[in-house]
């Protein structure tokens, strides 16, 4: 009887270990574009970045800002101004440049190994490979970091790993900030879930999660954003 009991316990432990290993492999799985960068080509619809030098990023972001808001124009667009079209690279540089303006995000920027933006027919997919060990060493208080830190508390085995985080959804502008609609999906490695499912796992709400993911863009003058012909159109 005792022997049978220990066999059952052993089977349960093995099953639990297999399940943990399965999730570890799934969550730490890195995308092909990161593992084989030589096979990737930047296009207007898709861009890959590994250069996060602050000076270069600031310059690229400033160039996009000039396109959106030419020198000498007012903060509000006149009715005669036409919408501005951005490709994936310009959108990437603008958003990352906005994030860099806050010192709270310094730890996140230093921990980025690579980023990726792809414009689909009706959504934008934005992802990054993040060195979580760098985040734990550098420390950060930025709002954009809270959900990553909470994720590592839920999955503590991630704290020393490279992990791919991505979000795919329809971009929206709410209260001067760029975020994604509530139907967006989030992926951690190969584990995909809706914002609602992620919020439940992190013990928060969808609205709070969206707020933490939002990027301030009020200074750009952007009031509306949409996708047309796999390019981003802003007003």
PyMOL commands that set and color helices and strands:
alter all, ss='L'
color gray80, all
select helices_A, chain A and resi 2-27+32-35+37-39+54-68+88-100+103-111+132-138+143-154+156-158+195-202+206-213+218-220
alter helices_A, ss='H'
color red, helices_A
select strands_A, chain A and resi 46-49+84-86+112-119+124-131+162-169+171-174+177-180+185-188+191-194+215-216+225-228+231-234
alter strands_A, ss='S'
color yellow, strands_A
deselect
rebuild
show_as cartoon
